[in-house]
Structures are given as C-alpha cells and as structure tokens.
Amino acid sequence: MNVALLGHGTVGRGVVQIIESSVPTLKVTRILELPDRCTEPRMTSNFDDIANDPEITAVVECMGGLEPAHTYILRALDAGKSVVTSNKAVVAAYFQEFAEHAAKSGARLFIEATCGGGIPWIASILKAKRIDKISAISGIMNGTTNYIIEKMRDDAVDFDVALAEAQRLGYAERDPTADIDGIDVKNKTIIGTSVAFGCACQKDIPTTGIRNLKIADLTFLESRGYVVKLLGRATQQDGRYAAAVEPVCMPLRTLEADVPSNFNLVTLDGATIGTLKFYGQGAGSLPTGNAIVQDLLDCAEGAEPTYRFDEPLAWDPALLKGSYLLRTKADAPEGAKPYLEGYWRLDGLNVEAARALYEKQLEKDPAAFMAAFPQEA
C-alpha cells in the first residue's frame, strides 16, 4: 500500500523508520515538506501532488496544529484517501467533521496515535464498546508533566528546574504551554470521551495544569499519603456526562501514583469488564510511529473504524464533584476549611465551580495551586 506523509518531524521520521525496517507491505512514496527542506525525490511542498496521485491509498498527517492540517485532512478524505493522524489538536477540534467527510467519500479515518502514544487506547475503547457501556475513562495522558512531577519528587527540585530538564531531554517543547497548562490532555480527553460515550464532547471542558505546582506541595501531600498527578477524566450516567482535566491528589497505593518518567496510564470502566488499565510510552518518535503504522496496517487490511456522535448526552459537571486542596497566600474563599498552614480544603465543588473558584483565586494570588482529591477521599 502506498502512503503519503504530511510532516517529517519527530513522529514522521519514526513512521518512515518503522516502515522501512519492518513493514515491507507499506511504502512511503510521498512526503510533504517545506520548500527549503525537500532533500529527496519523494519530498514535495505541493499538497496537490499527493491529493491528485491515484496510487496513494492513505495519507498520514503528523504536522501538528490546526491549519493547514485541517484543510489537508478534509481534502484527502474527500479524494477518497484514508487518513491516519497523530494530531490530537485538530481531531479534538474537528472530529465529527472528519468522520462525516470520511463516511461520505468512503474513505476511513484512523486516530489511534492521537492518544497515548504507543498504547492501543482508542482501539481498546472501541473493542470494549462492542459489549459494554463505558461509564468512565481517566488517566495520565501526558508524559511531559508526569516526568516533571517525578523529577521534582526524586531530586527535590522545584518546577522550573524540572521543566528545564524535561526540555533538555526533549520531553518538553521550547514553549511548554500545551503540556503544563493541560491543553494536550484536554484534547486527548475530548477525543477519548467522544469515542467512549458516542457523543460530540464539548470543547470547553474545565482544564487546569500544573504550572503552579511547587516541591513544597508534593512534600506536604506525600506526608498525607498522596502524590499529585495530572489527570484527564470523564464519566457518564443516566443520559448525562462530564469531563475535565486537573491535578488530582492520588493515594500513594494506587497504580497512577507509581507511573514513572514520561509514561502514561489510562483507564476505562465497563459494565461487564470492570476496570481496565493500559500502560506504556505516551509519546515519542517510535511509540507514536508504531501506533500510526498499526493504523496503516489496519487500513491495508480493510478495517473500518466507526465513530458515533449521536448519543443524546447532556453536559452535567455535577457528575464530577468532590473536594479540593487549595494553597494560597491570599484570603481563602468562603466555605474553605483550614487543612494546614497555607492550605485549605473545599468540599462539594463540581469541576466547573472548582475551575471558576481557582480562576478568581489566581487574580488575588497568581501563585496559588489547586488540586482535586479523589472522589472517595
């Protein structure tokens, strides 16, 4: 099967490496690159060379960003070419539109590589859904923030030092905003929620990152039997659903608390299967490239992933409701209970109310930090 590649960065090079070393049934015949980077005959800076090539069956999009990725994916699908993408931002923003265009043209859309790197997360959700109604998904979905937290704990360094080391190792971008402010996890949570619940998840789910986390927070929480992890979470019940991204104080006895370095751990809950957890490399050239190549092989074998968006679920943030820890040097919000000097506990907040309260607190104390307790805590 002939394949075209949009983007030849970290992930794109991983795809080429895996195909050329291990998968002789696939062949990368075209690579879209910037004009000044076209260094071999397969490379072109003109997308028409790909869209109009009848020999190309599948297009792999690993450019990142919204445009021109959005336009190129639609053009490929409309031309009857199946699309495999690792771009979680563009899928989170246009998932339903892509699925509709694929269905109309007879092309197929594969999105495994958008969530969880090499973990077969989307495939596992779809497989579980064949039997079970999935009631919840959650997990550590960003290796950069997980690495930063572990580095802070292991070396007793503060956030900025751990972030700089993550950037030196290539785990974090020069601009780490998408990772440390939870945007990357937000996109993955929107995609996972849409697949798991069969609805078009709303785009503005409450999202909080770890930018204000300090080593003192981790030390304090560890003395109480917790460690902070950045989690994406979603749940559905009785025709309602909710989703959010926020730091969560995970008990030290949990599997999530022990996830090391830049690894991911994602979880689904099904009616008959119960709780399933999936662990592995959440990003990187070869893990993400592996997921893309797996999708390409499925495409070559005629697999037809089906995504539904017709479940009439109503947004209800009360489904994610619990207690929160707040560190602030400003006056505490009304209803806050002293937890320890400088820390407060707030009970009975849903994820939207918690995010709104935290935003107000940041206006008074830009260094304030807030994390959820598990709902049973």
Backbone torsions as a table, in degrees:
resi	resn	phi	psi	omega
1	MET	NA	129.3	179.3
2	ASN	-84.2	135.9	-173.2
3	VAL	-127.7	140.3	171.1
4	ALA	-109.6	145.1	-176.7
5	LEU	-116.7	125.7	174.7
6	LEU	-102.1	103.5	-176.8
7	GLY	104.1	133.0	-178.0
8	HIS	-130.9	43.3	177.6
9	GLY	-89.0	-146.7	-176.6
10	THR	-56.6	-50.4	-178.0
11	VAL	-71.7	-44.9	-179.4
12	GLY	-58.0	-42.9	178.2
13	ARG	-65.1	-34.6	176.8
14	GLY	-64.4	-39.1	178.2
15	VAL	-62.0	-48.1	179.9
16	VAL	-60.3	-43.9	-178.4
17	GLN	-60.6	-45.3	-178.3
18	ILE	-66.8	-45.3	-179.0
19	ILE	-62.5	-46.7	-175.0
20	GLU	-72.2	-23.4	-178.9
21	SER	-96.4	-23.3	-168.2
22	SER	-134.8	-15.2	-170.5
23	VAL	-128.9	82.9	-176.3
24	PRO	-69.1	-14.4	-180.0
25	THR	-78.8	-9.7	177.9
26	LEU	-112.0	149.0	179.7
27	LYS	-143.2	122.4	175.1
28	VAL	-82.9	110.1	-175.9
29	THR	-103.8	-19.1	178.7
30	ARG	-141.1	143.4	176.9
31	ILE	-134.3	121.5	177.0
32	LEU	-83.6	125.9	-179.5
33	GLU	-140.5	167.9	173.9
34	LEU	-67.0	150.4	-175.4
35	PRO	-53.3	-38.5	-177.0
36	ASP	-83.6	3.3	179.6
37	ARG	-116.8	8.2	179.6
38	CYS	-79.7	96.4	-170.9
39	THR	-110.1	1.3	179.4
40	GLU	-147.9	163.1	-173.4
41	PRO	-60.1	-28.5	-179.6
42	ARG	-71.0	-18.5	-172.0
43	MET	-83.8	142.5	177.1
44	THR	-146.0	152.1	174.8
45	SER	-103.7	5.4	-177.1
46	ASN	-112.3	112.1	-178.5
47	PHE	-62.6	-26.0	178.4
48	ASP	-58.6	-31.1	178.4
49	ASP	-62.3	-25.1	178.7
50	ILE	-92.0	-48.4	-176.4
51	ALA	-61.5	-32.9	-175.2
52	ASN	-97.7	7.2	-179.4
53	ASP	-91.1	108.8	-177.1
54	PRO	-69.0	-14.4	-179.0
55	GLU	-81.7	-14.4	-178.6
56	ILE	-88.5	121.9	-178.6
57	THR	-91.9	-38.7	-174.3
58	ALA	-133.8	145.1	178.2
59	VAL	-116.4	125.7	177.3
60	VAL	-99.3	119.1	-179.7
61	GLU	-106.3	112.5	176.4
62	CYS	-137.0	41.2	179.8
63	MET	-79.8	-35.7	-171.8
64	GLY	84.6	164.3	178.2
65	GLY	76.5	176.0	-176.8
66	LEU	-90.8	-46.1	178.5
67	GLU	-125.7	140.5	8.0
68	PRO	-86.9	10.0	-176.6
69	ALA	-56.0	-44.1	-179.6
70	HIS	-57.7	-49.6	-178.9
71	THR	-63.0	-44.4	-177.9
72	TYR	-65.7	-39.7	178.7
73	ILE	-62.9	-45.7	179.1
74	LEU	-61.5	-43.3	-179.8
75	ARG	-63.6	-40.3	178.7
76	ALA	-64.9	-46.1	179.6
77	LEU	-62.6	-43.5	-179.4
78	ASP	-65.8	-25.1	176.9
79	ALA	-84.3	3.8	178.7
80	GLY	82.6	12.2	179.1
81	LYS	-95.7	130.4	177.5
82	SER	-67.9	150.1	-177.1
83	VAL	-121.4	131.8	171.9
84	VAL	-116.1	126.3	-176.6
85	THR	-134.2	147.7	172.9
86	SER	-109.4	7.4	-171.0
87	ASN	-89.1	94.0	-176.1
88	LYS	-68.8	-29.1	-179.4
89	ALA	-66.2	-46.2	-177.3
90	VAL	-72.5	-34.6	178.2
91	VAL	-70.2	-41.5	178.0
92	ALA	-60.0	-36.3	-177.4
93	ALA	-79.7	-32.5	-170.4
94	TYR	-132.0	24.8	-173.8
95	PHE	-53.7	-54.0	-176.4
96	GLN	-63.5	-39.7	178.7
97	GLU	-61.6	-44.5	179.0
98	PHE	-61.2	-45.4	-178.6
99	ALA	-61.8	-39.1	179.8
100	GLU	-67.0	-41.2	178.7
101	HIS	-66.7	-38.3	177.9
102	ALA	-63.2	-44.7	-179.7
103	ALA	-63.5	-37.3	-177.8
104	LYS	-69.2	-39.5	-175.2
105	SER	-90.9	-14.4	-175.9
106	GLY	87.0	3.4	174.7
107	ALA	-79.0	173.9	-179.4
108	ARG	-127.0	150.0	-177.5
109	LEU	-117.0	126.1	-179.6
110	PHE	-122.3	127.8	-170.7
111	ILE	-129.0	16.0	-175.7
112	GLU	-52.9	-41.5	-172.9
113	ALA	-74.3	-4.5	178.7
114	THR	-75.4	-22.0	-172.3
115	CYS	-133.5	120.3	170.6
116	GLY	84.7	13.5	176.8
117	GLY	56.9	-119.2	-178.3
118	GLY	-82.7	-4.0	178.9
119	ILE	-73.7	130.4	177.9
120	PRO	-77.3	67.3	-171.1
121	TRP	-77.9	-52.3	-178.6
122	ILE	-63.3	-43.4	178.4
123	ALA	-60.5	-38.1	-179.4
124	SER	-69.9	-38.3	175.8
125	ILE	-61.6	-48.4	-178.3
126	LEU	-62.9	-38.0	178.8
127	LYS	-67.5	-44.6	179.0
128	ALA	-61.5	-35.9	-178.1
129	LYS	-67.6	-18.1	178.7
130	ARG	-62.4	-27.6	-179.3
131	ILE	-114.5	-44.8	-168.3
132	ASP	-106.0	150.9	161.0
133	LYS	-81.9	126.5	179.7
134	ILE	-87.3	121.1	-175.8
135	SER	-91.6	-22.9	-177.6
136	ALA	-160.2	149.8	167.5
137	ILE	-132.2	153.7	177.9
138	SER	-165.4	170.2	172.2
139	GLY	154.9	171.0	171.5
140	ILE	-85.0	109.7	-171.8
141	MET	-116.3	7.3	-178.1
142	ASN	-136.8	112.6	-176.5
143	GLY	-70.6	-29.1	-178.8
144	THR	-62.7	-50.7	-178.5
145	THR	-68.2	-33.9	178.0
146	ASN	-65.8	-39.6	176.8
147	TYR	-62.9	-44.5	-179.0
148	ILE	-59.2	-45.9	-179.2
149	ILE	-62.6	-43.8	-179.7
150	GLU	-65.3	-40.4	178.6
151	LYS	-61.8	-42.0	177.7
152	MET	-60.9	-43.5	-179.1
153	ARG	-68.3	-47.6	-173.1
154	ASP	-70.3	-38.9	-174.2
155	ASP	-105.9	2.3	179.1
156	ALA	53.8	45.1	177.8
157	VAL	-113.6	159.1	-178.6
158	ASP	-85.0	175.7	-169.8
159	PHE	-56.0	-48.3	-174.7
160	ASP	-61.6	-37.3	179.0
161	VAL	-67.3	-44.7	179.6
162	ALA	-65.7	-38.6	177.9
163	LEU	-63.8	-43.2	179.3
164	ALA	-60.8	-39.2	178.1
165	GLU	-67.6	-39.3	176.8
166	ALA	-61.7	-38.2	177.7
167	GLN	-69.0	-39.1	179.3
168	ARG	-62.5	-37.0	-178.5
169	LEU	-83.0	-6.5	180.0
170	GLY	86.9	7.3	177.6
171	TYR	-77.4	-30.9	-178.8
172	ALA	-117.3	144.5	177.2
173	GLU	-74.7	166.1	175.9
174	ARG	-57.5	-41.3	171.1
175	ASP	-101.9	102.1	-172.8
176	PRO	-88.3	12.3	-172.0
177	THR	-53.2	-47.6	-175.4
178	ALA	-59.7	-34.2	179.6
179	ASP	-78.8	-57.0	-168.9
180	ILE	-75.6	-18.7	176.3
181	ASP	-97.4	6.6	172.2
182	GLY	84.7	5.2	-175.2
183	ILE	-68.1	-40.2	177.5
184	ASP	-59.8	-46.2	179.1
185	VAL	-67.0	-35.6	176.5
186	LYS	-57.3	-48.8	-179.5
187	ASN	-61.1	-43.8	179.7
188	LYS	-66.4	-35.8	178.8
189	THR	-68.3	-40.3	176.7
190	ILE	-60.8	-45.0	179.8
191	ILE	-64.8	-49.3	-179.1
192	GLY	-62.0	-39.7	178.5
193	THR	-64.0	-44.1	180.0
194	SER	-61.0	-44.4	-179.6
195	VAL	-68.5	-45.7	-174.5
196	ALA	-68.8	-38.3	-173.5
197	PHE	-101.8	-7.8	178.9
198	GLY	69.2	31.6	-179.3
199	CYS	-131.8	164.6	173.7
200	ALA	-87.2	94.7	-176.7
201	CYS	-58.6	137.1	179.1
202	GLN	-64.5	152.5	-171.4
203	LYS	-86.0	-20.7	-174.5
204	ASP	-102.1	50.5	178.9
205	ILE	-69.0	146.7	179.4
206	PRO	-56.1	130.6	-174.1
207	THR	-139.1	124.2	176.2
208	THR	-133.3	136.3	179.2
209	GLY	-102.9	-156.3	-175.7
210	ILE	-116.9	17.8	-175.1
211	ARG	-53.2	-35.5	-174.7
212	ASN	-98.5	9.2	178.7
213	LEU	-67.4	135.9	178.7
214	LYS	-121.7	156.5	178.3
215	ILE	-58.9	-32.3	178.7
216	ALA	-63.8	-33.8	177.1
217	ASP	-64.8	-44.8	-179.1
218	LEU	-65.6	-41.0	179.4
219	THR	-64.3	-44.6	178.8
220	PHE	-61.8	-47.8	-177.4
221	LEU	-66.7	-36.5	178.6
222	GLU	-62.9	-34.5	176.9
223	SER	-66.8	-19.6	177.8
224	ARG	-100.3	4.7	176.9
225	GLY	88.7	23.1	-178.5
226	TYR	-129.9	159.3	166.5
227	VAL	-136.6	143.8	179.9
228	VAL	-79.9	134.4	170.7
229	LYS	-134.2	142.1	176.9
230	LEU	-84.9	116.5	-175.3
231	LEU	-118.7	142.2	162.4
232	GLY	-95.9	136.4	-177.2
233	ARG	-140.1	146.4	173.5
234	ALA	-151.6	148.0	179.2
235	THR	-146.6	153.3	174.0
236	GLN	-135.2	150.2	-178.8
237	GLN	-165.5	130.0	172.8
238	ASP	50.5	47.3	176.3
239	GLY	77.5	13.3	179.7
240	ARG	-128.4	158.0	176.3
241	TYR	-148.9	161.7	175.2
242	ALA	-150.6	154.2	178.1
243	ALA	-149.7	152.3	-179.2
244	ALA	-163.6	162.6	173.1
245	VAL	-128.8	126.2	-179.5
246	GLU	-166.1	157.2	171.6
247	PRO	-64.5	138.4	180.0
248	VAL	-128.3	137.4	177.8
249	CYS	-82.7	95.8	-176.5
250	MET	-87.2	132.4	175.9
251	PRO	-57.1	142.0	-177.2
252	LEU	-60.6	-21.4	-178.5
253	ARG	-79.6	-6.4	-175.1
254	THR	-85.1	157.9	175.7
255	LEU	-62.2	-38.7	-179.1
256	GLU	-58.4	-37.8	-177.6
257	ALA	-63.4	-26.1	-175.9
258	ASP	-98.6	4.0	179.6
259	VAL	-67.2	121.3	-173.5
260	PRO	-94.0	164.8	167.0
261	SER	45.8	-130.1	-175.9
262	ASN	-101.3	26.8	179.3
263	PHE	-81.6	161.9	176.5
264	ASN	-118.5	155.2	172.2
265	LEU	-143.4	116.8	-177.8
266	VAL	-120.4	150.8	-170.4
267	THR	-134.3	142.0	168.7
268	LEU	-129.7	152.7	176.9
269	ASP	-121.8	121.4	179.5
270	GLY	-119.2	160.0	-172.7
271	ALA	-62.1	-43.2	-178.4
272	THR	-106.4	-27.3	-178.8
273	ILE	-81.8	-20.1	-177.6
274	GLY	77.3	-138.7	-177.4
275	THR	-97.0	128.0	174.8
276	LEU	-120.3	135.4	179.0
277	LYS	-122.5	141.9	-177.8
278	PHE	-128.1	127.9	-171.9
279	TYR	-125.4	140.3	175.6
280	GLY	168.4	-173.3	179.0
281	GLN	-67.7	126.1	-174.9
282	GLY	-93.3	-4.2	-178.2
283	ALA	-164.2	-178.3	177.5
284	GLY	110.4	162.7	-175.2
285	SER	-58.1	-55.8	-174.4
286	LEU	-80.4	-41.6	176.4
287	PRO	-59.9	-46.1	178.8
288	THR	-70.0	-39.3	175.4
289	GLY	-59.7	-37.8	177.0
290	ASN	-59.7	-45.3	179.4
291	ALA	-62.0	-39.4	178.7
292	ILE	-64.6	-45.4	-179.2
293	VAL	-66.0	-36.9	174.8
294	GLN	-59.3	-42.5	177.1
295	ASP	-63.9	-39.4	178.7
296	LEU	-63.5	-40.2	177.8
297	LEU	-65.6	-40.7	175.2
298	ASP	-60.7	-42.4	178.7
299	CYS	-60.4	-45.6	-179.7
300	ALA	-62.7	-30.1	-179.3
301	GLU	-87.6	1.5	174.9
302	GLY	90.2	12.9	179.1
303	ALA	-62.1	144.2	-179.5
304	GLU	-129.7	84.6	177.8
305	PRO	-62.3	138.1	-178.7
306	THR	-118.0	126.9	178.4
307	TYR	-116.9	128.3	-179.7
308	ARG	-108.6	148.0	178.4
309	PHE	-134.1	24.1	-170.5
310	ASP	-104.3	3.3	175.9
311	GLU	-69.7	124.5	-176.5
312	PRO	-81.6	65.2	-178.1
313	LEU	-89.0	136.9	177.9
314	ALA	-98.1	139.2	178.0
315	TRP	-69.0	127.6	179.6
316	ASP	-145.4	94.1	-177.0
317	PRO	-63.3	-15.3	178.6
318	ALA	-63.8	-17.0	178.0
319	LEU	-69.0	-22.3	173.9
320	LEU	-114.3	88.5	-172.7
321	LYS	-133.5	138.1	-179.8
322	GLY	-178.1	-152.1	-176.7
323	SER	-106.8	153.4	-177.3
324	TYR	-133.3	148.6	172.9
325	LEU	-100.9	132.6	179.3
326	LEU	-127.1	126.6	170.2
327	ARG	-106.6	126.5	179.8
328	THR	-156.9	148.9	173.4
329	LYS	-96.4	-8.1	177.5
330	ALA	-87.8	176.0	176.3
331	ASP	-61.0	137.1	-178.8
332	ALA	-72.8	153.0	178.0
333	PRO	-65.1	160.6	177.0
334	GLU	-60.5	135.2	179.0
335	GLY	91.1	-6.6	179.6
336	ALA	-72.2	140.9	179.3
337	LYS	-110.1	135.8	178.7
338	PRO	-58.1	134.6	179.0
339	TYR	-113.1	-41.7	171.2
340	LEU	-167.5	169.1	-176.4
341	GLU	-55.7	121.6	-179.9
342	GLY	88.6	-10.4	-179.1
343	TYR	-118.5	145.4	-179.3
344	TRP	-133.6	154.5	175.9
345	ARG	-116.6	133.1	177.2
346	LEU	-120.4	127.7	-175.4
347	ASP	-108.9	152.6	171.2
348	GLY	73.9	26.7	179.3
349	LEU	-97.8	135.6	168.9
350	ASN	-84.3	169.1	-171.4
351	VAL	-63.5	-33.0	178.1
352	GLU	-70.5	-43.9	179.4
353	ALA	-64.7	-38.3	179.4
354	ALA	-63.8	-43.9	-180.0
355	ARG	-64.9	-41.8	179.1
356	ALA	-63.5	-42.2	179.0
357	LEU	-63.6	-42.4	-179.6
358	TYR	-64.5	-39.9	178.6
359	GLU	-61.4	-40.4	177.3
360	LYS	-65.8	-38.9	-179.8
361	GLN	-66.1	-36.2	178.6
362	LEU	-64.7	-27.6	176.3
363	GLU	-65.6	-32.6	179.7
364	LYS	-88.5	-32.4	-178.0
365	ASP	-142.6	93.4	-175.7
366	PRO	-61.5	-14.6	-179.8
367	ALA	-97.9	4.1	-177.4
368	ALA	-61.7	150.4	179.1
369	PHE	-129.9	141.7	-178.9
370	MET	-139.0	137.5	179.5
371	ALA	-142.7	148.0	178.2
372	ALA	-83.3	147.6	165.8
373	PHE	-88.4	151.0	171.8
374	PRO	-54.6	150.6	-172.2
375	GLN	-63.3	-21.4	179.0
376	GLU	-88.0	-8.1	-175.6
377	ALA	-74.3	NA	NA
